[in-house]
């Protein structure tokens, strides 16, 4: 049974991860969507090199795209669903703490509004 993928939507009805994906070149969009489909199919059983635990409930989906490495932060929520919180192009070896902070704030916002 597949997991449901849900995009975080802020209070202004914006979906930052969808906007990020839409801003990528077509080939990169296909690569990202393919990895999201893998996450939906395998759920928590999907391991490295595709996913990695970041901090707390936050995990990252790791995708190699034409511009480098794309990361999508997500967390699992009730009802076998993943909420995609934040996406960015990784340009350094270490994940910038500010990117993780954005994901954590969006996760808390999502939970508070449920």
Phi, psi and omega per residue, in radians:
X1 nan 2.196 -3.108
X2 -1.235 2.724 3.008
X3 -1.523 2.697 3.071
X4 -1.600 2.391 3.070
X5 -1.819 2.223 3.138
X6 -2.183 2.396 3.104
X7 -1.619 2.300 3.057
X8 -1.027 2.346 3.102
X9 -2.165 2.182 -3.109
X10 -1.397 -3.123 -3.074
X11 -1.171 -0.262 3.107
X12 -1.743 0.247 3.113
X13 1.207 0.360 3.089
X14 -1.578 2.502 3.097
X15 -2.034 1.594 -3.007
X16 -1.022 -0.630 -3.120
X17 -1.223 -0.726 3.085
X18 -1.078 -0.733 3.126
X19 -1.093 -0.686 3.099
X20 -1.070 -0.846 -3.124
X21 -1.087 -0.762 3.137
X22 -1.077 -0.454 -3.124
X23 -1.460 -0.095 3.136
X24 -1.493 2.748 3.011
X25 -1.068 2.713 -3.060
X26 -0.923 -0.781 -3.120
X27 -1.081 -0.738 3.125
X28 -1.170 -0.659 3.082
X29 -1.023 -0.771 -3.133
X30 -1.096 -0.697 3.127
X31 -1.131 -0.760 -3.139
X32 -1.134 -0.824 -3.130
X33 -1.092 -0.655 3.092
X34 -1.055 -0.727 3.130
X35 -1.245 -0.617 3.073
X36 -1.107 -0.684 3.092
X37 -1.134 -0.654 3.056
X38 -1.073 -0.747 3.114
X39 -1.066 -0.740 3.125
X40 -1.126 -0.657 -3.084
X41 -1.295 -0.806 -3.029
X42 -1.730 -0.278 3.093
X43 0.984 -2.358 -3.083
X44 -1.194 -0.174 3.106
X45 -1.404 -0.230 3.111
X46 -1.299 2.093 -3.047
X47 -2.052 -2.978 3.094
X48 -1.036 2.525 0.227
X49 -1.544 0.058 -3.063
X50 -1.429 -0.631 -3.124
X51 -2.286 2.804 3.085
X52 -2.718 2.455 3.089
X53 -1.274 2.372 -3.131
X54 -1.803 -1.116 -3.102
X55 -2.923 2.384 3.108
X56 1.035 -2.159 3.133
X57 -1.605 -0.021 -3.052
X58 -1.485 2.286 3.053
X59 -2.155 2.836 3.073
X60 -2.151 2.463 2.990
X61 -1.688 2.197 -3.009
X62 -1.874 2.152 -3.068
X63 -2.339 2.258 3.038
X64 -1.563 2.132 3.132
X65 -2.135 3.044 -3.056
X66 -1.039 -0.524 -3.117
X67 -1.572 0.015 -3.122
X68 2.346 -2.311 -3.108
X69 -1.948 2.227 3.097
X70 -1.796 2.446 3.108
X71 -2.200 2.380 3.035
X72 -2.157 2.087 3.086
X73 -1.508 2.437 -3.123
X74 -2.620 2.942 2.992
X75 -2.517 2.767 3.124
X76 -1.588 2.484 -3.108
X77 -2.266 2.915 -3.066
X78 -0.934 2.625 3.090
X79 1.419 0.523 3.123
X80 0.926 0.927 3.094
X81 -2.319 2.605 3.052
X82 -1.922 2.433 3.078
X83 -1.929 2.059 3.112
X84 -1.450 2.066 -2.953
X85 -1.737 -0.783 -2.965
X86 -2.706 2.498 3.117
X87 -2.367 2.583 3.107
X88 -2.806 2.850 3.028
X89 -1.591 2.147 -3.109
X90 -1.458 2.183 -3.078
X91 -2.026 -0.083 3.126
X92 -2.225 2.901 3.126
X93 -1.170 -0.680 -3.104
X94 -1.687 2.407 3.115
X95 -1.207 2.183 3.138
X96 -1.086 2.266 -3.139
X97 -0.981 -0.555 -3.140
X98 -1.090 -0.604 3.122
X99 -1.186 -0.713 3.105
X100 -1.137 -0.716 3.131
X101 -1.036 -0.717 3.110
X102 -1.040 -0.813 -3.132
X103 -1.083 -0.740 -3.133
X104 -1.136 -0.713 3.112
X105 -1.122 -0.719 3.127
X106 -1.186 -0.649 3.095
X107 -1.088 -0.804 3.138
X108 -1.101 -0.724 3.100
X109 -1.068 -0.771 3.136
X110 -1.047 -0.842 -3.115
X111 -1.107 -0.762 -3.124
X112 -1.090 -0.562 -3.089
X113 -1.567 -0.045 3.126
X114 -1.387 nan nan
